[in-house]
């Protein structure tokens, strides 16, 4: 169950930078900030729950890895961020590290 909590924490870690980005659009300031605060709260709660049985270093690396790679891909898909080979390759290395930490647990 701890790994499920950790993946949920990582998923909600994607939500807060997304909320901040949404808040920059006209008319979406409060909606975006509300999404960011909501996501930060759930991300922290799920990380806290996961760390009860997953080592802190592993939990933190997976949490930030999911958040970083997920936000990276959201940026490419929805916000026209650059999608060069090396940027995508580097994000895939982050995901490979997350998978490696899960498999080694």
OpenMM code with the backbone's topology and positions (N, CA, C; nanometers):
from openmm import Vec3, app, unit

residues = "UNK UNK UNK UNK UNK UNK UNK UNK UNK UNK UNK UNK UNK UNK UNK UNK UNK UNK UNK UNK UNK UNK UNK UNK UNK UNK UNK UNK UNK UNK UNK UNK UNK UNK UNK UNK UNK UNK UNK UNK UNK UNK UNK UNK UNK UNK UNK UNK UNK UNK UNK UNK UNK UNK UNK UNK UNK UNK UNK UNK UNK UNK UNK UNK UNK UNK UNK UNK UNK UNK UNK UNK UNK UNK UNK UNK UNK UNK UNK UNK UNK UNK UNK UNK UNK UNK UNK UNK UNK UNK UNK UNK UNK UNK UNK UNK UNK UNK UNK UNK UNK UNK UNK UNK UNK".split()
positions = [
    Vec3(0.0819, -0.1189, 0.0000),
    Vec3(0.0000, 0.0000, 0.0000),
    Vec3(0.0868, 0.1261, 0.0000),
    Vec3(0.2050, 0.1183, 0.0603),
    Vec3(0.2934, 0.2346, 0.0687),
    Vec3(0.3354, 0.2825, -0.0702),
    Vec3(0.3593, 0.1904, -0.1626),
    Vec3(0.3985, 0.2301, -0.2974),
    Vec3(0.2832, 0.2983, -0.3703),
    Vec3(0.1621, 0.2546, -0.3458),
    Vec3(0.0463, 0.3223, -0.4028),
    Vec3(0.0392, 0.4658, -0.3503),
    Vec3(0.0585, 0.4823, -0.2206),
    Vec3(0.0601, 0.6168, -0.1625),
    Vec3(0.1700, 0.7020, -0.2259),
    Vec3(0.2850, 0.6408, -0.2485),
    Vec3(0.3965, 0.7145, -0.3062),
    Vec3(0.3666, 0.7572, -0.4499),
    Vec3(0.3068, 0.6696, -0.5284),
    Vec3(0.2722, 0.7073, -0.6655),
    Vec3(0.1632, 0.8143, -0.6678),
    Vec3(0.0696, 0.8064, -0.5744),
    Vec3(-0.0310, 0.9124, -0.5637),
    Vec3(0.0344, 1.0453, -0.5241),
    Vec3(0.1306, 1.0387, -0.4330),
    Vec3(0.2035, 1.1597, -0.3942),
    Vec3(0.2741, 1.2199, -0.5149),
    Vec3(0.3364, 1.1361, -0.5950),
    Vec3(0.4035, 1.1834, -0.7157),
    Vec3(0.3061, 1.2431, -0.8156),
    Vec3(0.1901, 1.1804, -0.8299),
    Vec3(0.0871, 1.2322, -0.9201),
    Vec3(0.0425, 1.3716, -0.8763),
    Vec3(0.0163, 1.3874, -0.7473),
    Vec3(-0.0254, 1.5188, -0.6984),
    Vec3(0.0899, 1.6187, -0.6979),
    Vec3(0.2124, 1.5704, -0.6992),
    Vec3(0.3287, 1.6591, -0.7110),
    Vec3(0.3276, 1.7286, -0.8476),
    Vec3(0.2713, 1.6638, -0.9479),
    Vec3(0.2564, 1.7239, -1.0805),
    Vec3(0.1538, 1.8370, -1.0766),
    Vec3(0.0538, 1.8251, -0.9909),
    Vec3(-0.0579, 1.9188, -0.9886),
    Vec3(-0.0235, 2.0590, -0.9440),
    Vec3(0.0744, 2.0731, -0.8550),
    Vec3(0.0977, 2.2095, -0.8062),
    Vec3(0.1705, 2.2975, -0.9074),
    Vec3(0.2735, 2.2517, -0.9811),
    Vec3(0.3273, 2.3412, -1.0837),
    Vec3(0.2271, 2.3645, -1.1970),
    Vec3(0.1442, 2.2642, -1.2239),
    Vec3(0.0389, 2.2820, -1.3228),
    Vec3(-0.0587, 2.3907, -1.2776),
    Vec3(-0.0980, 2.3869, -1.1520),
    Vec3(-0.1859, 2.4898, -1.0982),
    Vec3(-0.1244, 2.6278, -1.1063),
    Vec3(0.0049, 2.6381, -1.0766),
    Vec3(0.0719, 2.7680, -1.0859),
    Vec3(0.0746, 2.8180, -1.2298),
    Vec3(0.0962, 2.7272, -1.3241),
    Vec3(0.0962, 2.7658, -1.4652),
    Vec3(-0.0438, 2.8108, -1.5085),
    Vec3(-0.1448, 2.7368, -1.4666),
    Vec3(-0.2832, 2.7731, -1.4993),
    Vec3(-0.3176, 2.9098, -1.4397),
    Vec3(-0.2658, 2.9397, -1.3220),
    Vec3(-0.2972, 3.0671, -1.2568),
    Vec3(-0.2436, 3.1876, -1.3341),
    Vec3(-0.1487, 3.1651, -1.4229),
    Vec3(-0.0923, 3.2747, -1.5027),
    Vec3(-0.1820, 3.3147, -1.6190),
    Vec3(-0.2784, 3.2290, -1.6548),
    Vec3(-0.3700, 3.2609, -1.7646),
    Vec3(-0.4766, 3.3584, -1.7149),
    Vec3(-0.5225, 3.4426, -1.8034),
    Vec3(-0.6243, 3.5421, -1.7672),
    Vec3(-0.7510, 3.4747, -1.7169),
    Vec3(-0.7972, 3.5193, -1.6023),
    Vec3(-0.9215, 3.4688, -1.5468),
    Vec3(-0.9095, 3.3399, -1.4679),
    Vec3(-0.7894, 3.2833, -1.4569),
    Vec3(-0.7730, 3.1554, -1.3875),
    Vec3(-0.6860, 3.1647, -1.2626),
    Vec3(-0.6604, 3.2851, -1.2148),
    Vec3(-0.5658, 3.3026, -1.1046),
    Vec3(-0.6054, 3.2216, -0.9812),
    Vec3(-0.7261, 3.2394, -0.9334),
    Vec3(-0.7660, 3.1727, -0.8096),
    Vec3(-0.7887, 3.0231, -0.8289),
    Vec3(-0.8413, 2.9850, -0.9456),
    Vec3(-0.8591, 2.8422, -0.9747),
    Vec3(-0.7240, 2.7717, -0.9771),
    Vec3(-0.6277, 2.8323, -1.0437),
    Vec3(-0.4945, 2.7724, -1.0522),
    Vec3(-0.4262, 2.7633, -0.9173),
    Vec3(-0.4356, 2.8691, -0.8385),
    Vec3(-0.3741, 2.8668, -0.7055),
    Vec3(-0.4432, 2.7648, -0.6156),
    Vec3(-0.5745, 2.7545, -0.6276),
    Vec3(-0.6482, 2.6537, -0.5492),
    Vec3(-0.6035, 2.5131, -0.5883),
    Vec3(-0.5861, 2.4883, -0.7176),
    Vec3(-0.5373, 2.3575, -0.7632),
    Vec3(-0.3986, 2.3304, -0.7076),
    Vec3(-0.3126, 2.4320, -0.7094),
    Vec3(-0.1768, 2.4159, -0.6579),
    Vec3(-0.1773, 2.3813, -0.5092),
    Vec3(-0.2538, 2.4546, -0.4297),
    Vec3(-0.2591, 2.4300, -0.2847),
    Vec3(-0.3194, 2.2931, -0.2554),
    Vec3(-0.4269, 2.2586, -0.3254),
    Vec3(-0.4905, 2.1275, -0.3093),
    Vec3(-0.3909, 2.0158, -0.3408),
    Vec3(-0.3193, 2.0304, -0.4530),
    Vec3(-0.2226, 1.9283, -0.4939),
    Vec3(-0.1055, 1.9186, -0.3970),
    Vec3(-0.0557, 2.0344, -0.3508),
    Vec3(0.0544, 2.0332, -0.2538),
    Vec3(0.0137, 1.9586, -0.1268),
    Vec3(-0.1063, 1.9857, -0.0811),
    Vec3(-0.1551, 1.9235, 0.0419),
    Vec3(-0.1639, 1.7721, 0.0267),
    Vec3(-0.2297, 1.7263, -0.0806),
    Vec3(-0.2438, 1.5818, -0.0999),
    Vec3(-0.1094, 1.5154, -0.1267),
    Vec3(-0.0231, 1.5831, -0.2008),
    Vec3(0.1093, 1.5280, -0.2274),
    Vec3(0.1859, 1.5061, -0.0969),
    Vec3(0.1823, 1.6048, -0.0098),
    Vec3(0.2508, 1.5927, 0.1190),
    Vec3(0.1913, 1.4847, 0.2083),
    Vec3(0.0606, 1.4763, 0.2115),
    Vec3(-0.0055, 1.3741, 0.2942),
    Vec3(0.0298, 1.2343, 0.2452),
    Vec3(0.0213, 1.2123, 0.1128),
    Vec3(0.0528, 1.0795, 0.0600),
    Vec3(0.2001, 1.0451, 0.0769),
    Vec3(0.2894, 1.1444, 0.0634),
    Vec3(0.4315, 1.1186, 0.0876),
    Vec3(0.4535, 1.0804, 0.2330),
    Vec3(0.3903, 1.1506, 0.3228),
    Vec3(0.4012, 1.1202, 0.4657),
    Vec3(0.3553, 0.9767, 0.4937),
    Vec3(0.2443, 0.9377, 0.4322),
    Vec3(0.1928, 0.8013, 0.4526),
    Vec3(0.2888, 0.6967, 0.3952),
    Vec3(0.3475, 0.7251, 0.2792),
    Vec3(0.4389, 0.6305, 0.2156),
    Vec3(0.5662, 0.6130, 0.2966),
    Vec3(0.6135, 0.7208, 0.3598),
    Vec3(0.7389, 0.7143, 0.4328),
    Vec3(0.7298, 0.6340, 0.5621),
    Vec3(0.6116, 0.5914, 0.5967),
    Vec3(0.6000, 0.5063, 0.7148),
    Vec3(0.6693, 0.3721, 0.6927),
    Vec3(0.6758, 0.3274, 0.5654),
    Vec3(0.7407, 0.1986, 0.5409),
    Vec3(0.8416, 0.1996, 0.4261),
    Vec3(0.8516, 0.3087, 0.3528),
    Vec3(0.9519, 0.3192, 0.2464),
    Vec3(1.0622, 0.4125, 0.2965),
    Vec3(1.1894, 0.3732, 0.2778),
    Vec3(1.2988, 0.4592, 0.3243),
    Vec3(1.2872, 0.6016, 0.2674),
    Vec3(1.3228, 0.6997, 0.3485),
    Vec3(1.3046, 0.8399, 0.3123),
    Vec3(1.3752, 0.8771, 0.1819),
    Vec3(1.4966, 0.8291, 0.1626),
    Vec3(1.5703, 0.8620, 0.0405),
    Vec3(1.5026, 0.8068, -0.0839),
    Vec3(1.4561, 0.6847, -0.0750),
    Vec3(1.3844, 0.6230, -0.1865),
    Vec3(1.2542, 0.6964, -0.2127),
    Vec3(1.1797, 0.7216, -0.1061),
    Vec3(1.0506, 0.7891, -0.1213),
    Vec3(1.0683, 0.9275, -0.1829),
    Vec3(1.1650, 1.0011, -0.1361),
    Vec3(1.1859, 1.1369, -0.1873),
    Vec3(1.2280, 1.1342, -0.3336),
    Vec3(1.3195, 1.0451, -0.3689),
    Vec3(1.3665, 1.0371, -0.5074),
    Vec3(1.2530, 0.9974, -0.6026),
    Vec3(1.1720, 0.9017, -0.5626),
    Vec3(1.0590, 0.8599, -0.6467),
    Vec3(0.9569, 0.9721, -0.6571),
    Vec3(0.9257, 1.0347, -0.5454),
    Vec3(0.8276, 1.1436, -0.5408),
    Vec3(0.8683, 1.2582, -0.6331),
    Vec3(0.9912, 1.3038, -0.6192),
    Vec3(1.0355, 1.4149, -0.7026),
    Vec3(1.0542, 1.3720, -0.8478),
    Vec3(1.0958, 1.2474, -0.8694),
    Vec3(1.1128, 1.1980, -1.0058),
    Vec3(0.9816, 1.1936, -1.0817),
    Vec3(0.8781, 1.1412, -1.0175),
    Vec3(0.7460, 1.1381, -1.0811),
    Vec3(0.6977, 1.2802, -1.1064),
    Vec3(0.7141, 1.3669, -1.0077),
    Vec3(0.6708, 1.5053, -1.0238),
    Vec3(0.7454, 1.5770, -1.1347),
    Vec3(0.8769, 1.5599, -1.1389),
    Vec3(0.9578, 1.6289, -1.2398),
    Vec3(0.9280, 1.5773, -1.3799),
    Vec3(0.9305, 1.4462, -1.3971),
    Vec3(0.9063, 1.3898, -1.5304),
    Vec3(0.7621, 1.4143, -1.5747),
    Vec3(0.6681, 1.3992, -1.4838),
    Vec3(0.5279, 1.4230, -1.5181),
    Vec3(0.5030, 1.5665, -1.5591),
    Vec3(0.5600, 1.6604, -1.4850),
    Vec3(0.5445, 1.8016, -1.5179),
    Vec3(0.6123, 1.8324, -1.6507),
    Vec3(0.7259, 1.7713, -1.6746),
    Vec3(0.7974, 1.7885, -1.8015),
    Vec3(0.7085, 1.7491, -1.9197),
    Vec3(0.6466, 1.6310, -1.9113),
    Vec3(0.5629, 1.5839, -2.0211),
    Vec3(0.4335, 1.6646, -2.0340),
    Vec3(0.3771, 1.7093, -1.9229),
    Vec3(0.2593, 1.7977, -1.9275),
    Vec3(0.2965, 1.9272, -2.0014),
    Vec3(0.4144, 1.9787, -1.9737),
    Vec3(0.4608, 2.1001, -2.0404),
    Vec3(0.4705, 2.0824, -2.1913),
    Vec3(0.5222, 1.9690, -2.2338),
    Vec3(0.5339, 1.9423, -2.3776),
    Vec3(0.3956, 1.9275, -2.4413),
    Vec3(0.3102, 1.8496, -2.3776),
    Vec3(0.1803, 1.8172, -2.4366),
    Vec3(0.0856, 1.9368, -2.4379),
    Vec3(0.0790, 2.0105, -2.3274),
    Vec3(-0.0233, 2.1145, -2.3142),
    Vec3(0.0274, 2.2585, -2.3263),
    Vec3(0.1572, 2.2806, -2.3084),
    Vec3(0.2073, 2.4181, -2.3051),
    Vec3(0.3154, 2.4463, -2.4088),
    Vec3(0.3296, 2.3561, -2.5053),
    Vec3(0.4228, 2.3782, -2.6165),
    Vec3(0.5680, 2.3923, -2.5726),
    Vec3(0.6055, 2.3298, -2.4631),
    Vec3(0.7459, 2.3319, -2.4220),
    Vec3(0.8293, 2.2573, -2.5270),
    Vec3(0.9565, 2.2912, -2.5399),
    Vec3(1.0411, 2.2238, -2.6396),
    Vec3(1.0482, 2.0731, -2.6143),
    Vec3(1.0503, 1.9972, -2.7241),
    Vec3(1.0514, 1.8505, -2.7141),
    Vec3(1.1683, 1.7930, -2.7926),
    Vec3(1.2874, 1.8397, -2.7632),
    Vec3(1.4049, 1.7887, -2.8341),
    Vec3(1.4382, 1.6475, -2.7865),
    Vec3(1.5164, 1.5782, -2.8669),
    Vec3(1.5567, 1.4419, -2.8323),
    Vec3(1.6233, 1.4373, -2.6950),
    Vec3(1.7177, 1.5255, -2.6706),
    Vec3(1.7951, 1.5194, -2.5458),
    Vec3(1.7109, 1.5532, -2.4235),
    Vec3(1.6144, 1.6423, -2.4385),
    Vec3(1.5251, 1.6729, -2.3253),
    Vec3(1.4405, 1.5506, -2.2913),
    Vec3(1.3844, 1.4883, -2.3934),
    Vec3(1.3006, 1.3695, -2.3696),
    Vec3(1.3851, 1.2541, -2.3180),
    Vec3(1.5020, 1.2344, -2.3754),
    Vec3(1.5925, 1.1283, -2.3298),
    Vec3(1.6279, 1.1476, -2.1824),
    Vec3(1.6562, 1.2698, -2.1445),
    Vec3(1.6917, 1.2990, -2.0049),
    Vec3(1.5746, 1.2727, -1.9108),
    Vec3(1.4534, 1.3095, -1.9516),
    Vec3(1.3348, 1.2810, -1.8694),
    Vec3(1.3131, 1.1306, -1.8575),
    Vec3(1.3409, 1.0579, -1.9637),
    Vec3(1.3272, 0.9117, -1.9583),
    Vec3(1.4291, 0.8511, -1.8608),
    Vec3(1.5461, 0.9102, -1.8510),
    Vec3(1.6438, 0.8637, -1.7526),
    Vec3(1.5911, 0.8807, -1.6104),
    Vec3(1.5212, 0.9913, -1.5862),
    Vec3(1.4588, 1.0118, -1.4546),
    Vec3(1.3588, 0.9003, -1.4277),
    Vec3(1.2739, 0.8717, -1.5266),
    Vec3(1.1742, 0.7646, -1.5094),
    Vec3(1.2404, 0.6286, -1.4905),
    Vec3(1.3504, 0.6050, -1.5599),
    Vec3(1.4216, 0.4789, -1.5401),
    Vec3(1.4754, 0.4679, -1.3984),
    Vec3(1.5202, 0.5796, -1.3419),
    Vec3(1.5657, 0.5796, -1.2035),
    Vec3(1.4537, 0.5485, -1.1077),
    Vec3(1.3348, 0.6055, -1.1320),
    Vec3(1.2169, 0.5773, -1.0478),
    Vec3(1.1834, 0.4288, -1.0552),
    Vec3(1.1819, 0.3735, -1.1757),
    Vec3(1.1510, 0.2298, -1.1917),
    Vec3(1.2579, 0.1462, -1.1227),
    Vec3(1.3843, 0.1843, -1.1374),
    Vec3(1.4916, 0.1114, -1.0708),
    Vec3(1.4784, 0.1107, -0.9196),
    Vec3(1.4403, 0.2231, -0.8622),
    Vec3(1.4205, 0.2297, -0.7164),
    Vec3(1.3031, 0.1406, -0.6741),
    Vec3(1.1990, 0.1372, -0.7540),
    Vec3(1.0838, 0.0507, -0.7209),
    Vec3(1.1240, -0.0960, -0.7290),
    Vec3(1.1943, -0.1333, -0.8345),
    Vec3(1.2332, -0.2732, -0.8508),
    Vec3(1.3338, -0.3198, -0.7471),
    Vec3(1.4131, -0.2281, -0.6952),
    Vec3(1.5148, -0.2672, -0.5971),
    Vec3(1.4603, -0.2693, -0.4540),
    Vec3(1.3362, -0.2273, -0.4359),
    Vec3(1.2797, -0.2165, -0.3006),
    Vec3(1.2553, -0.3511, -0.2382),
] * unit.nanometer
topology = app.Topology()
chain = topology.addChain("A")
for resn in residues:
    res = topology.addResidue(resn, chain)
    for name in ("N", "CA", "C"):
        topology.addAtom(name, app.Element.getBySymbol(name[0]), res)
